[in-house]
Amino acid sequence: MGFTLPPFAFKLLLLTLLQATTTAAAASAPPSPNVVSPGCNDTCGGVSIPYPFGIGDGCFREGFEVTCEVGNGSATPRAFLGGREGNITVEEIFLPQGQARILNYISWDCFNSTDGVVAGQRPSLDLGDKPFWVSSTKNRFTTMGCNVVGILLGGDNYTSGTGCASFCFEGANITSGSCSGTGCCQTNIPEKLDNFTTGLAYFINISSYKDYSPCTYAFIADEARFSFDKSDLGNRTFEDKHKDGVPLVLDWVAGNQTCEEAKRNPSYACRSTNSECFKSPSLQGYICNCSTGFQGNPYLQDGCKDIDECSSPNLYTCHGKCNNTPGNYSCSCPKGHSGKDPKSEPCVRDHGIPTSTKIVIGSCVGLVLFITCIFCIILAFQRRKLLREKDKFFQQNGGLRLYEEIRSKQIDTVKIYTEEDIEKATDNFDKSREIGRGGHGTVYKGNIADGRVVAIKRSKVVTDDQSEEFIREMIILSQINHKNIVRLLGCCLEVEIPMLIYEFIPNGTLFEFIHDNDGKLIPLTTRLRIARESAEALAYLHSSASPPIVHGDVKSLNILLDHNYVPKVSDFGASRMMSIDETQFITMVQGTLGYLDPEYFLVRQLTAKSDVYSFGVILVELITRKKAIYYDGSSQGKALAFSFIEAMKDSRLEEILDDQIIGKETMDVIHEIAELAKECLNMKGDERPTMREVAEKLHMLGGFLRVSSTHHAPEECEALLGESSMSSTLDSVGYHSLENKLGFDVKAGR
């Protein structure tokens, strides 16, 4: 009956162990070379000593020294692990398994009726700093005798222990081969045990059992080499039979690193060319074995030799002609015979093929080869033609210029995608992937190889102007880094129709949000936040980008909304980069009707104030929920900007406002937004505010609106679509007018 001892019991049990002894650790061997020196002896007393084990200097790997000496009155020399002083006799070494069998002394006591214990011993085993451990899978701790507890203590300062109790009762049936607790017990041993001592303890008077069990024993032994015999209890011969010890199996490793770590180390043990490294099945470290088809010693240079499978037909079957190959063998049928697999089934004699059949087969094979050659030539020609076309498109789409721009500006955020990448991402431009279609082209939703969802812009046709527009948008977007501007990920130039790849913005455009929302409630706070963040993006382009950038086509269709309804300014095809205060003279006016700056339309000069005018139209869209060109009960469209200015002049602002935002608490803010929009729509560009001033005023109005909503209508603060909080709030309330509250003159535009 086995059990594990708790820590508090160790010291008590140690007091019961008599004559406990310890042995000093064997002296460490000097460093050894990676190969055996000439003249090394590889046997001792009939025991084979294969490298990394060895006898004498230069014959062993560090930690594997073996001493060969004559001892204990025997004329036959014995192999001792480490050295004679270690007193560890080696019986057998197993290279493939990383194990060795040694002899382990047993603990025993013998009694007589008058004197009690008359003889006994308490041996211990200490493997020191050697790379050996007692195998927990091959060995078991055994106790033999009556009413005795065998004790196994091991580890540092004997901090782990195991016990095994064997009892004898009146009339108990003790059976040979059974160690279930009656006369003999066995239990498992701890893992990674490199030192231990065994002892015996008693709980009742043992002398009454001296007639059929005069001795008791405790030891660790190889489970496969020990079998209990009840006759061993009836005499005192068991100790004599095993005076040199019982067999015990040790596990060992060539090194305590992993195979990957060991291969980078000069002391890597697997020296043979045809050897492999394996993780030890029971320890931390590795062992070596010969590769499949080889046998020998993997720890020696050229130690693994090829197995001649053909010389062992009983082990390696071949029903035909056997041919040995390095690490393997081949088997073929003799001439005039054939078989599917001569290694597993016999060959059969071939029947002759008629000459006519051979001619037909030869002709067919020749024809197939001819057709194959023609096909390969055509395929190669088509491939070269395709490569030339891709190169032509790359240059036609401005690839060389783009490359020069990227190199000169050191742009590293843009990736060039192949046509195959884009076709795979869009399921070959499947119609279900379309998310937008306009005058310049189509936008597809795609999934690129790294798992990201992207938007792929594909133009309809390519003219010289559109090629210039395409390159311009690439250069501009590659240099912009702002949270409210759509991010460019890459492009594809090797196709007739060039493509741009953007981050995917899931909630469509601001135009759809305002006008295609079936009248769903959009709080003023949401509208004001979208306006403020869009203005900040345009202000960044005008004043923070280097050089400054004019968008050129600001409209609600070019402002996208992400999953949190954060705006992202997009579509830079009409944009221009310019020095501060510089204007661009445009030959052909670009823009969208309803948003186009009248001054830009007349004088064809593109400035930052052109974007301000277009943004003023967006402000009016947000508070009126009307399109830039709208229809109000007539077949002729009206310009929203003109209608708004007229309403402001006639003090009819409320007539044109969206009913959803009209309220007593919001009208002050709405009037100030309207005044700001009016300033942006000034016919003279010099009299319009800058986008930075617009953004700052919208920011302050948003703070005011939040404070006002908190004190007057808190239910309006609940965002329809998960409204994000404003970036700042005002610290005080109590006001008479908006001008007095915020301390600035909105009407003056400053």
Secondary structure, DSSP 8 states (H G I E B T S, - for coil): -EEE--GGGHHHHHHH--S--------------SS--TT---EETTEE--TTSBSSTTSS-TT-BEEEE--TT-SS-EEEES-GGGT-EEEEEETTTTEEEEEE--EEEEEETTTEEEEEE--EEE-TTSSEEE-TTTEEEEEESSSEEEEEEESGGG-EEEEEEEB--TT----TT--BSBSEEEE---SSB-EEEEEEEESS-GGGGTTT--EEEEEEEEGGG----GGGGSSSHHHHHTTT-EEEEEEE-SBSS-HHHHHTSTT-S--STTEEEEE-SSSSSEEEEE-TTEEE-TTSTT-EEE--GGG-TTTS--SSEEEEETTEEEEE--TTEE-S-TTTS--EE-----HHHHHHHHHHHHHHHHHHHHHHHHHHHHHHHHHHHHHHHHHHTTHHHHHHHHHHHT--S-EE--HHHHHHHTTTT-GGGEEEE-SSEEEEEEE-TTS-EEEEEEES---HHHHHHHHHHHHHHHT---TTB--EEEEE-SSSS-EEEEE--TT-BHHHHHHSSTT----HHHHHHHHHHHHHHHHIIIIISSS-EE-S---GGGEEE-TT--EEE---TT-EE--TT--EE-SS--S-TTT--HHHHHH-EE-HHHHHHHHHHHHHHHHH---SEE-SSSSS-EEHHHHHHHHHHTT-HHHHS-GGG--TTTHHHHHHHHHHHHHHT-SSGGGS--HHHHHHHHHHHHHHHHHHHHHH-GGGGS-TT-----S---S----SSHHHHH-S-TTTT-
